[in-house]
Amino acid sequence: MNTPSEPQPQRQNIDKRSAPYVSFGDKGTTATAGLYGSLIRICRPVPVNHLHSGIVALGLLDGGQACYASLRADKFLRNAQSVTSGFGLRVLNAPRPQSSPVTEFLGDRWPVISYITDGDCQVSVRLWCQQNVTIQHMQIQNPMRASESPKVGLDVNFCLQDLDCVEKRDDLEVEYHRAPHGYGVIVMEKNKNIKSHGERICVLISVFMNGKGQKIHFKNKNDLIKMPAFSEPEVEFTAVFKIFMGTRKLDWQSFMVSKTDVYCDPLPTVPAGLDSSLSQDRQLIWHFRRNLEHILSVCSIPVDVLTAQDDSSLSANQNEKLQAPMITIQPPTGREEVLHPNRPVQPIQPIALTCGDFGDHHISISGS
């Protein structure tokens, strides 16, 4: 043990990011992006009986079945490092040779990936989730001085999977439609056992340029959708992926993305000051906060709990247990004073911890 007079050992400066992918999530929705910010996988629990796992995943067409964990992980890592793999927004200009993307985190939670194209164009991709919505926000700077005008495309070609890690499951059949208002693409589960008025898994994809919704001219899912050309010194594109349950009878308003859907909460999940008592080592604190954020946002699924409001059949004794106790004092004046009234307890929503680093959710007993 070092005494105060002895010099303290210097911590080696370790790179904070070494994996060629990054995962993020919120309230059960988990997404993973590759080295250059393209989406590799999105998954979310959905309340449908025909999904054996209870979780649906958007993934690459050649990503492999969920039950082939080793094979799928190998394909996942290869695709994550490819410039042309993944779905969502993609800059079509090649990245600068001998230059690696840099990944940082907003609030130790939301990834921000930055790199430079071969034509000296600066690209920043910011990623976040909010419940059933995943957002990919791309900012391109300095295109007027770039030797090659930047081009941006939207890739909507992905598969829909039942994320069953125990048994082999074929990919879900899907059908693509242009949104009725033209501002987006709808990917809808195609299941002959579900009637037209029955609910099925739907994915709405919308894109914005400088905050303005863009009409998408969609013909074939295999075709890359090219974004409008631009000449401004700075431009922003935002792609939104919204997973929800819908029917064929929904009106056009059900396929709209609202302002609240794309809201990003920049505040971290971990309360400020929680790590101040642990260490003064900034690098150690960063790793502590980053790993805790990862567990709370990526490796967890909220679990619904039964409350007194949900079940009127609870006995009076059970209802009393859901009430906070009344605390009173008897001062010298003889008048009873209430310090804490008898009010219903606001339950804290529990979570189920899972392994979600590859954008998946599966329970590992050995890791519990």
C-alpha positions as CSV (number, residue, x, y, z in Angstrom):
1,M,0.0,0.0,0.0
2,N,1.4,3.4,-0.9
3,T,2.0,6.0,1.8
4,P,1.1,9.7,1.2
5,S,4.8,10.5,0.6
6,E,5.2,7.9,-2.1
7,P,4.5,8.8,-5.7
8,Q,1.1,7.4,-6.9
9,P,1.3,5.1,-10.0
10,Q,0.1,6.7,-13.2
11,R,-2.8,4.9,-14.9
12,Q,-2.1,3.9,-18.5
13,N,-4.1,5.9,-21.0
14,I,-6.4,3.2,-22.5
15,D,-8.5,3.8,-25.6
16,K,-12.2,4.2,-24.5
17,R,-13.5,2.6,-27.7
18,S,-12.1,-0.5,-29.4
19,A,-15.1,-2.5,-30.7
20,P,-16.2,-1.8,-34.3
21,Y,-19.8,-1.4,-33.2
22,V,-21.8,0.4,-30.5
23,S,-25.1,-0.5,-28.8
24,F,-27.6,1.8,-27.2
25,G,-31.2,1.5,-26.0
26,D,-34.2,2.8,-24.0
27,K,-37.1,1.0,-22.2
28,G,-36.6,-2.3,-24.0
29,T,-35.7,-1.0,-27.4
30,T,-32.0,-1.9,-28.3
31,A,-30.1,-0.9,-31.4
32,T,-26.6,-1.4,-32.7
33,A,-24.7,0.6,-35.2
34,G,-21.5,-0.2,-37.2
35,L,-18.2,1.6,-37.4
36,Y,-19.6,4.4,-39.7
37,G,-23.0,4.8,-38.0
38,S,-25.2,2.5,-40.2
39,L,-27.7,0.5,-38.2
40,I,-27.0,-3.2,-37.9
41,R,-29.9,-4.3,-35.7
42,I,-32.9,-3.0,-33.8
43,C,-34.9,-5.1,-31.5
44,R,-37.9,-4.6,-29.2
45,P,-40.3,-6.7,-27.1
46,V,-43.8,-6.9,-28.7
47,P,-47.0,-8.2,-27.3
48,V,-48.0,-10.8,-29.9
49,N,-48.6,-14.5,-29.4
50,H,-47.1,-15.8,-32.6
51,L,-43.6,-14.6,-31.6
52,H,-42.0,-17.4,-29.6
53,S,-39.4,-15.2,-28.1
54,G,-41.7,-12.2,-27.6
55,I,-39.0,-10.0,-29.2
56,V,-38.8,-8.8,-32.8
57,A,-35.6,-7.8,-34.4
58,L,-34.7,-5.8,-37.5
59,G,-31.5,-7.1,-38.9
60,L,-29.3,-7.6,-42.0
61,L,-30.5,-10.1,-44.6
62,D,-27.3,-12.2,-44.2
63,G,-27.1,-11.8,-40.5
64,G,-28.0,-15.5,-39.7
65,Q,-30.6,-17.1,-37.5
66,A,-30.8,-16.0,-33.8
67,C,-30.1,-19.6,-32.6
68,Y,-26.7,-19.7,-34.4
69,A,-25.0,-17.5,-31.9
70,S,-21.4,-18.0,-32.9
71,L,-22.0,-17.8,-36.7
72,R,-24.2,-14.8,-36.3
73,A,-21.6,-13.0,-34.1
74,D,-18.9,-13.6,-36.8
75,K,-21.1,-12.1,-39.5
76,F,-22.1,-9.3,-37.2
77,L,-18.5,-8.2,-36.6
78,R,-17.7,-8.3,-40.3
79,N,-20.7,-6.3,-41.3
80,A,-20.1,-3.7,-38.6
81,Q,-16.7,-2.8,-40.1
82,S,-18.1,-2.5,-43.7
83,V,-18.8,1.0,-45.1
84,T,-21.6,-0.4,-47.3
85,S,-23.3,-2.7,-44.7
86,G,-26.3,-1.8,-42.6
87,F,-29.6,0.0,-43.1
88,G,-30.6,3.6,-42.5
89,L,-28.7,6.7,-43.7
90,R,-25.4,6.3,-45.3
91,V,-22.9,8.7,-46.9
92,L,-22.0,7.2,-50.3
93,N,-18.6,8.9,-50.5
94,A,-15.7,6.7,-49.4
95,P,-14.1,7.5,-46.0
96,R,-10.6,9.0,-45.9
97,P,-8.0,6.2,-46.1
98,Q,-5.9,5.6,-43.0
99,S,-8.5,7.5,-40.9
100,S,-10.6,5.7,-38.3
101,P,-14.0,6.9,-37.1
102,V,-14.1,8.3,-33.5
103,T,-16.9,7.3,-31.1
104,E,-18.0,9.5,-28.2
105,F,-21.0,9.5,-26.0
106,L,-23.5,12.2,-25.1
107,G,-24.3,11.9,-21.4
108,D,-22.2,8.7,-21.3
109,R,-25.3,7.1,-23.1
110,W,-26.0,8.1,-26.7
111,P,-23.2,7.4,-29.3
112,V,-21.9,10.1,-31.6
113,I,-19.7,8.7,-34.4
114,S,-17.5,11.1,-36.4
115,Y,-15.3,10.6,-39.5
116,I,-14.0,12.3,-42.6
117,T,-14.7,11.3,-46.2
118,D,-12.1,11.0,-48.9
119,G,-13.2,14.4,-50.1
120,D,-12.5,16.2,-46.8
121,C,-16.2,16.2,-45.8
122,Q,-16.9,15.9,-42.0
123,V,-19.6,13.5,-41.0
124,S,-21.2,13.2,-37.6
125,V,-23.8,10.5,-36.8
126,R,-25.7,10.8,-33.6
127,L,-27.9,7.8,-32.4
128,W,-30.6,7.5,-29.8
129,C,-33.8,5.7,-28.9
130,Q,-37.0,6.6,-27.2
131,Q,-39.3,3.6,-26.3
132,N,-40.3,2.1,-29.7
133,V,-38.5,4.7,-31.8
134,T,-34.8,4.6,-33.0
135,I,-33.3,7.8,-34.5
136,Q,-30.2,8.2,-36.7
137,H,-29.2,11.8,-37.0
138,M,-26.5,12.7,-39.5
139,Q,-24.7,16.1,-39.8
140,I,-22.5,16.8,-42.8
141,Q,-20.2,19.9,-42.6
142,N,-18.1,21.8,-45.0
143,P,-19.4,20.3,-48.3
144,M,-18.7,23.5,-50.3
145,R,-14.9,23.1,-49.9
146,A,-15.0,19.4,-50.3
147,S,-13.3,18.1,-53.5
148,E,-16.2,15.8,-54.1
149,S,-19.8,16.7,-53.4
150,P,-21.3,14.4,-50.7
151,K,-24.1,12.1,-51.6
152,V,-26.5,10.5,-49.0
153,G,-28.7,7.5,-49.4
154,L,-31.3,5.7,-47.3
155,D,-31.2,1.9,-47.1
156,V,-34.5,0.3,-46.0
157,N,-33.6,-3.3,-46.9
158,F,-33.6,-5.4,-43.7
159,C,-35.2,-8.6,-42.4
160,L,-37.7,-9.1,-39.6
161,Q,-36.9,-11.9,-37.1
162,D,-38.4,-13.7,-34.2
163,L,-35.5,-13.4,-31.9
164,D,-35.6,-17.0,-30.7
165,C,-32.1,-18.1,-29.5
166,V,-33.3,-21.7,-28.7
167,E,-35.0,-22.9,-31.9
168,K,-34.5,-22.1,-35.5
169,R,-37.1,-19.6,-36.8
170,D,-37.5,-18.5,-40.4
171,D,-37.5,-14.7,-41.0
172,L,-41.0,-13.2,-40.9
173,E,-42.5,-12.5,-44.2
174,V,-42.9,-8.8,-44.9
175,E,-44.3,-6.4,-47.5
176,Y,-43.2,-2.9,-48.3
177,H,-45.5,0.0,-49.0
178,R,-45.0,3.7,-49.6
179,A,-46.7,5.6,-46.8
180,P,-50.2,6.9,-47.9
181,H,-49.1,10.5,-47.5
182,G,-45.8,9.8,-49.3
183,Y,-43.6,10.8,-46.3
184,G,-42.1,7.4,-45.5
185,V,-41.9,3.7,-46.1
186,I,-44.0,1.1,-44.2
187,V,-42.7,-2.4,-43.6
188,M,-45.6,-4.6,-42.6
189,E,-45.7,-8.2,-41.4
190,K,-47.3,-10.5,-43.9
191,N,-49.0,-13.3,-42.1
192,K,-51.9,-15.2,-43.7
193,N,-53.2,-16.2,-40.2
194,I,-53.8,-12.6,-39.3
195,K,-57.0,-11.1,-40.7
196,S,-57.0,-7.6,-42.2
197,H,-58.3,-6.0,-39.1
198,G,-55.9,-8.0,-36.9
199,E,-52.8,-6.4,-35.4
200,R,-49.4,-7.1,-37.0
201,I,-45.9,-5.9,-36.6
202,C,-45.2,-2.6,-38.5
203,V,-42.1,-0.5,-39.0
204,L,-42.5,3.1,-40.2
205,I,-39.4,4.7,-41.7
206,S,-39.3,8.4,-42.2
207,V,-36.5,10.8,-43.1
208,F,-36.0,14.5,-42.6
209,M,-33.6,17.0,-44.2
210,N,-32.8,20.1,-42.0
211,G,-35.9,19.2,-39.9
212,K,-38.3,19.1,-42.9
213,G,-40.0,15.8,-43.8
214,Q,-39.0,14.4,-47.2
215,K,-41.2,12.6,-49.6
216,I,-39.8,9.2,-50.5
217,H,-40.0,7.9,-54.0
218,F,-40.0,4.2,-53.2
219,K,-40.2,1.4,-55.8
220,N,-38.1,-1.6,-54.7
221,K,-36.7,-2.4,-51.3
222,N,-33.4,-3.4,-52.8
223,D,-32.9,0.1,-54.3
224,L,-31.0,2.7,-52.3
225,I,-33.2,5.7,-51.8
226,K,-31.1,8.8,-52.8
227,M,-31.5,11.9,-50.7
228,P,-31.8,15.4,-52.4
229,A,-28.6,17.0,-53.5
230,F,-27.5,20.0,-51.6
231,S,-24.9,22.8,-51.8
232,E,-25.2,24.3,-48.2
233,P,-22.1,24.4,-46.1
234,E,-23.9,22.3,-43.5
235,V,-26.8,19.9,-43.8
236,E,-28.6,17.5,-41.5
237,F,-30.5,14.3,-42.2
238,T,-32.6,12.4,-39.7
239,A,-33.9,8.8,-40.2
240,V,-36.6,7.5,-37.9
241,F,-37.5,3.8,-37.4
242,K,-40.7,3.3,-35.4
243,I,-41.9,-0.2,-34.4
244,F,-45.5,-0.5,-33.5
245,M,-48.6,-2.8,-33.8
246,G,-51.0,-1.9,-36.5
247,T,-53.7,-3.2,-38.9
248,R,-54.3,-2.8,-42.6
249,K,-57.3,-0.6,-41.8
250,L,-55.2,2.2,-40.1
251,D,-55.6,5.7,-41.6
252,W,-52.8,7.8,-42.8
253,Q,-52.4,9.7,-39.5
254,S,-51.3,6.5,-37.9
255,F,-48.2,6.5,-40.1
256,M,-46.9,9.9,-39.0
257,V,-43.8,10.7,-36.9
258,S,-44.5,13.3,-34.3
259,K,-42.1,15.8,-32.6
260,T,-42.2,13.8,-29.4
261,D,-41.1,10.7,-31.2
262,V,-37.7,12.2,-32.1
263,Y,-37.1,14.0,-28.8
264,C,-33.8,13.1,-27.3
265,D,-33.2,13.3,-23.5
266,P,-29.6,14.3,-23.2
267,L,-29.5,13.5,-19.4
268,P,-27.8,10.3,-18.4
269,T,-29.6,7.6,-16.5
270,V,-26.9,7.4,-13.8
271,P,-27.5,10.3,-11.3
272,A,-24.8,13.0,-11.2
273,G,-22.5,12.7,-8.2
274,L,-23.0,8.9,-7.8
275,D,-19.4,8.2,-8.7
276,S,-17.8,11.1,-6.9
277,S,-17.3,9.1,-3.7
278,L,-15.8,6.1,-5.5
279,S,-12.7,7.6,-7.0
280,Q,-11.1,10.8,-8.2
281,D,-9.7,9.0,-11.2
282,R,-11.5,10.5,-14.2
283,Q,-10.8,7.6,-16.5
284,L,-12.0,5.0,-13.9
285,I,-15.2,7.2,-13.4
286,W,-15.8,7.3,-17.1
287,H,-15.6,3.5,-17.4
288,F,-17.9,3.1,-14.3
289,R,-20.5,5.4,-15.7
290,R,-20.4,4.1,-19.2
291,N,-20.8,0.5,-18.1
292,L,-23.6,1.3,-15.8
293,E,-25.4,3.3,-18.5
294,H,-24.9,0.3,-20.9
295,I,-26.5,-2.1,-18.4
296,L,-29.5,0.2,-17.6
297,S,-30.2,1.2,-21.2
298,V,-29.1,-1.8,-23.4
299,C,-29.2,-4.8,-21.1
300,S,-32.6,-4.3,-19.6
301,I,-36.3,-4.8,-20.4
302,P,-39.0,-3.1,-18.3
303,V,-41.4,-5.5,-16.5
304,D,-45.0,-4.6,-15.9
305,V,-46.2,-4.9,-12.3
306,L,-49.7,-5.3,-10.9
307,T,-50.9,-2.3,-8.9
308,A,-54.0,-1.6,-7.0
309,Q,-55.3,0.5,-9.9
310,D,-54.8,-2.5,-12.3
311,D,-56.7,-5.1,-10.2
312,S,-59.8,-4.2,-8.2
313,S,-59.9,-7.7,-6.8
314,L,-57.1,-7.0,-4.4
315,S,-58.2,-7.4,-0.8
316,A,-58.3,-4.6,1.7
317,N,-55.3,-6.0,3.4
318,Q,-53.3,-6.0,0.2
319,N,-54.4,-2.5,-0.6
320,E,-53.2,-1.3,2.7
321,K,-49.7,-2.7,1.9
322,L,-49.7,-0.4,-1.2
323,Q,-50.2,2.6,1.0
324,A,-47.5,4.6,2.7
325,P,-47.8,4.7,6.5
326,M,-49.2,7.8,8.2
327,I,-46.7,9.4,10.6
328,T,-48.0,11.6,13.4
329,I,-46.5,13.3,16.5
330,Q,-48.0,14.4,19.8
331,P,-46.6,17.8,20.7
332,P,-46.8,19.3,24.2
333,T,-49.8,21.3,23.1
334,G,-51.8,18.0,22.9
335,R,-52.7,18.7,19.3
336,E,-51.8,15.8,17.0
337,E,-49.7,16.9,14.0
338,V,-49.4,14.8,10.8
339,L,-45.9,14.7,9.5
340,H,-46.5,12.3,6.6
341,P,-50.0,11.6,5.2
342,N,-51.3,8.2,4.2
343,R,-50.8,8.2,0.4
344,P,-50.5,5.5,-2.3
345,V,-46.9,4.3,-2.9
346,Q,-45.7,5.0,-6.4
347,P,-44.1,1.7,-7.4
348,I,-40.7,1.6,-9.1
349,Q,-40.9,-0.3,-12.3
350,P,-38.6,-3.3,-12.2
351,I,-36.4,-4.4,-15.1
352,A,-35.3,-7.8,-16.4
353,L,-31.5,-7.9,-17.0
354,T,-30.6,-9.4,-20.3
355,C,-27.6,-9.6,-22.7
356,G,-28.2,-7.0,-25.3
357,D,-24.7,-5.9,-26.6
358,F,-25.3,-7.1,-30.1
359,G,-28.6,-5.4,-30.3
360,D,-30.3,-8.6,-29.0
361,H,-32.0,-9.6,-25.8
362,H,-31.5,-13.0,-24.4
363,I,-31.4,-14.4,-20.9
364,S,-28.1,-16.1,-19.9
365,I,-28.5,-18.1,-16.7
366,S,-24.8,-18.5,-16.3
367,G,-24.5,-14.7,-16.3
368,S,-27.2,-14.0,-13.8
